[in-house]
Amino acid sequence: MPVEFLGAGYGNPSTETTPLVGPVWDPGYAREIARAHEQHGWDHVLFPYASDGPDPAQAAAWAAAHTDRIRLRVAHRPNVSAPTFAAKTFATLDTASGGRVTVHLIAGGLTSDQRAEGDDLDKDARYDRLGEYADVLLRSWTSDAPFSHAGPFYRTQDFLLRARSSHRPGLSAGGASRRALEVGARVADVFAFFGEPLAATADQVALLSSLATAAGRPTPRLQIAFRPIVAPTDDEAWAKARAIRARIDELAAPRTVRTLTEAPREPGRLPENTANLRLAELAASGERHDRALWTPTVAGAGGLPTSATALVGSYETVAEALLDYVDLGFEIFGLRGYDLIADAVEFGEHVIPLVHHGVAEREGAGTGTTLVR
């Protein structure tokens, strides 16, 4: 089973530990971070979406022009354009990049950020719209004859996209609610989870698999996200983790202004989307889980939408922790550090080879186990 690594194709170096200085999207930095991932063993980079951020498709096109191999995961919200227009955008980008594009559809985790661009639908309706949007995208990319569509959200008549490549772009989705899993099971090639403990993750995978079977489809490829905190030894990694947590607290406490992909939070207010609610509940249940899962990165950031659980440990410890998820059927790891380029280089040089080696050993010995497929 191939294992792939998805990094951050961001346009500035800001994280929970690094305040934004300079432009939100810096072309020079965007070029540098894409190249750093490509040169250090990563397979994909993600171009995120936020109402106050750059156009992810154009950011990905810029990265494509300055790289040769790295694949482009382009986040997109259905509320911002007609699906026929988006189909053209991503088919054109896929052709120009040599077939490197996967579109990541986002229903929208923050109502406030959706409303910033005129979207007033509630969460379940946003997932219903995402499913219909995906249907039109897929037909646009694959239909050899004009087609018409009439649904609750979109209408087309005799549409045919002639400007497309010989194979369609990939399609990914994610989330933690049952509605998210239902829609993703029906339309996605890849389904993305946030990092939770192994037992809870296995339950979510089993649910996704059963929903895909009910929809008459194979289970989408599985992806999971963590914030890796690694060092040569476990002790050094934990010292690094504690320093990161302290820095998160230092910067989060006085923060009142919304920055790219983040939003101010009221003390005690629960996250409004299921994924972040699950992470907040996990953080409240304890700091450490399984081999290396650490939750204070979620609690310290107040449950912000960019928060995720961390994997903390030596290069070997974190590689083994990732291999535990490989044994659950995961093929793609979405990972982002706190010093974006330096962490991508360190992880690429020291952890990615260990994971690939571990996968090869499992396959050679025939000892790998999966809960799906």
Solvent accessible surface area in square Angstrom, and as a share of the most:
residue,aa,sasa,rsa
1,M,65,0.29
2,P,88,0.55
3,V,8,0.05
4,E,18,0.08
5,F,0,0.00
6,L,8,0.04
7,G,4,0.03
8,A,6,0.04
9,G,4,0.04
10,Y,31,0.12
11,G,8,0.07
12,N,4,0.02
13,P,61,0.38
14,S,25,0.16
15,T,11,0.06
16,E,6,0.03
17,T,18,0.10
18,T,49,0.29
19,P,67,0.42
20,L,61,0.30
21,V,129,0.74
22,G,51,0.49
23,P,80,0.50
24,V,47,0.27
25,W,71,0.25
26,D,50,0.26
27,P,57,0.36
28,G,28,0.27
29,Y,30,0.11
30,A,4,0.03
31,R,76,0.28
32,E,93,0.42
33,I,0,0.00
34,A,0,0.00
35,R,93,0.34
36,A,9,0.07
37,H,4,0.02
38,E,29,0.13
39,Q,126,0.56
40,H,44,0.19
41,G,37,0.35
42,W,4,0.01
43,D,23,0.12
44,H,7,0.03
45,V,0,0.00
46,L,44,0.22
47,F,4,0.02
48,P,31,0.19
49,Y,34,0.13
50,A,7,0.05
51,S,30,0.19
52,D,63,0.32
53,G,24,0.23
54,P,40,0.25
55,D,70,0.37
56,P,6,0.04
57,A,13,0.10
58,Q,127,0.57
59,A,6,0.05
60,A,0,0.00
61,A,45,0.35
62,W,81,0.28
63,A,1,0.00
64,A,13,0.10
65,A,81,0.63
66,H,47,0.21
67,T,10,0.06
68,D,132,0.68
69,R,108,0.40
70,I,0,0.00
71,R,85,0.31
72,L,1,0.00
73,R,2,0.01
74,V,0,0.00
75,A,2,0.02
76,H,18,0.08
77,R,16,0.06
78,P,2,0.01
79,N,34,0.17
80,V,57,0.33
81,S,28,0.18
82,A,53,0.41
83,P,3,0.02
84,T,22,0.13
85,F,122,0.51
86,A,1,0.01
87,A,0,0.00
88,K,94,0.40
89,T,43,0.25
90,F,3,0.01
91,A,1,0.01
92,T,82,0.48
93,L,13,0.06
94,D,0,0.00
95,T,80,0.46
96,A,86,0.66
97,S,10,0.06
98,G,67,0.64
99,G,25,0.24
100,R,25,0.09
101,V,6,0.03
102,T,24,0.14
103,V,0,0.00
104,H,30,0.13
105,L,3,0.01
106,I,43,0.22
107,A,5,0.04
108,G,2,0.02
109,G,26,0.25
110,L,27,0.13
111,T,38,0.22
112,S,66,0.42
113,D,5,0.03
114,Q,0,0.00
115,R,147,0.54
116,A,70,0.54
117,E,68,0.31
118,G,65,0.62
119,D,8,0.04
120,D,110,0.57
121,L,55,0.27
122,D,94,0.49
123,K,58,0.24
124,D,86,0.45
125,A,24,0.18
126,R,4,0.01
127,Y,17,0.07
128,D,57,0.30
129,R,19,0.07
130,L,2,0.01
131,G,1,0.01
132,E,13,0.06
133,Y,0,0.00
134,A,0,0.00
135,D,45,0.23
136,V,0,0.00
137,L,0,0.00
138,L,37,0.19
139,R,104,0.38
140,S,1,0.01
141,W,8,0.03
142,T,76,0.44
143,S,25,0.16
144,D,125,0.65
145,A,56,0.44
146,P,78,0.49
147,F,10,0.04
148,S,57,0.37
149,H,33,0.15
150,A,73,0.57
151,G,20,0.19
152,P,122,0.76
153,F,70,0.29
154,Y,31,0.12
155,R,187,0.68
156,T,24,0.14
157,Q,152,0.68
158,D,97,0.50
159,F,39,0.16
160,L,63,0.32
161,L,7,0.04
162,R,209,0.76
163,A,71,0.55
164,R,66,0.24
165,S,30,0.19
166,S,125,0.80
167,H,98,0.44
168,R,77,0.28
169,P,2,0.01
170,G,21,0.20
171,L,1,0.01
172,S,0,0.00
173,A,5,0.04
174,G,17,0.17
175,G,17,0.16
176,A,15,0.12
177,S,27,0.17
178,R,137,0.50
179,R,79,0.29
180,A,2,0.01
181,L,0,0.00
182,E,51,0.23
183,V,5,0.03
184,G,0,0.00
185,A,0,0.00
186,R,102,0.37
187,V,4,0.03
188,A,0,0.00
189,D,42,0.22
190,V,10,0.06
191,F,0,0.00
192,A,16,0.13
193,F,12,0.05
194,F,70,0.29
195,G,0,0.00
196,E,17,0.08
197,P,21,0.13
198,L,43,0.21
199,A,77,0.59
200,A,30,0.23
201,T,3,0.02
202,A,18,0.14
203,D,101,0.52
204,Q,16,0.07
205,V,0,0.00
206,A,57,0.44
207,L,49,0.24
208,L,0,0.00
209,S,25,0.16
210,S,61,0.39
211,L,25,0.12
212,A,1,0.00
213,T,101,0.59
214,A,90,0.70
215,A,48,0.37
216,G,70,0.68
217,R,68,0.25
218,P,106,0.67
219,T,19,0.11
220,P,5,0.03
221,R,66,0.24
222,L,0,0.00
223,Q,13,0.06
224,I,0,0.00
225,A,26,0.20
226,F,2,0.01
227,R,5,0.02
228,P,10,0.06
229,I,1,0.01
230,V,6,0.04
231,A,8,0.06
232,P,76,0.48
233,T,65,0.38
234,D,62,0.32
235,D,116,0.60
236,E,86,0.38
237,A,0,0.00
238,W,32,0.11
239,A,52,0.40
240,K,63,0.27
241,A,0,0.00
242,R,144,0.52
243,A,63,0.49
244,I,21,0.11
245,R,69,0.25
246,A,61,0.47
247,R,81,0.30
248,I,2,0.01
249,D,56,0.29
250,E,106,0.48
251,L,31,0.15
252,A,30,0.23
253,A,89,0.69
254,P,95,0.60
255,R,66,0.24
256,T,107,0.62
257,V,110,0.63
258,R,76,0.28
259,T,48,0.28
260,L,32,0.16
261,T,31,0.18
262,E,14,0.06
263,A,12,0.09
264,P,74,0.47
265,R,69,0.25
266,E,108,0.48
267,P,139,0.87
268,G,83,0.79
269,R,139,0.51
270,L,120,0.60
271,P,14,0.09
272,E,83,0.37
273,N,16,0.08
274,T,49,0.29
275,A,10,0.07
276,N,6,0.03
277,L,54,0.27
278,R,68,0.25
279,L,1,0.00
280,A,27,0.21
281,E,101,0.45
282,L,19,0.10
283,A,18,0.14
284,A,92,0.72
285,S,78,0.51
286,G,28,0.27
287,E,100,0.45
288,R,151,0.55
289,H,40,0.18
290,D,84,0.43
291,R,121,0.44
292,A,4,0.03
293,L,2,0.01
294,W,11,0.04
295,T,1,0.01
296,P,4,0.02
297,T,3,0.02
298,V,2,0.01
299,A,56,0.44
300,G,9,0.08
301,A,4,0.03
302,G,41,0.39
303,G,6,0.06
304,L,10,0.05
305,P,36,0.23
306,T,21,0.12
307,S,2,0.01
308,A,6,0.05
309,T,0,0.00
310,A,0,0.00
311,L,2,0.01
312,V,1,0.01
313,G,0,0.00
314,S,10,0.06
315,Y,23,0.09
316,E,99,0.44
317,T,30,0.18
318,V,0,0.00
319,A,3,0.02
320,E,72,0.32
321,A,3,0.02
322,L,0,0.00
323,L,3,0.01
324,D,25,0.13
325,Y,5,0.02
326,V,7,0.04
327,D,33,0.17
328,L,21,0.11
329,G,0,0.00
330,F,0,0.00
331,E,10,0.05
332,I,1,0.00
333,F,0,0.00
334,G,10,0.10
335,L,6,0.03
336,R,39,0.14
337,G,6,0.06
338,Y,10,0.04
339,D,85,0.44
340,L,7,0.03
341,I,31,0.16
342,A,55,0.42
343,D,20,0.11
344,A,6,0.05
345,V,37,0.21
346,E,38,0.17
347,F,2,0.01
348,G,5,0.05
349,E,92,0.41
350,H,76,0.34
351,V,0,0.00
352,I,5,0.03
353,P,66,0.42
354,L,60,0.30
355,V,0,0.00
356,H,76,0.34
357,H,109,0.49
358,G,6,0.06
359,V,13,0.07
360,A,58,0.45
361,E,102,0.46
362,R,53,0.19
363,E,97,0.44
364,G,71,0.69
365,A,72,0.56
366,G,65,0.63
367,T,91,0.53
368,G,42,0.40
369,T,89,0.52
370,T,64,0.37
371,L,107,0.53
372,V,9,0.05
373,R,158,0.58
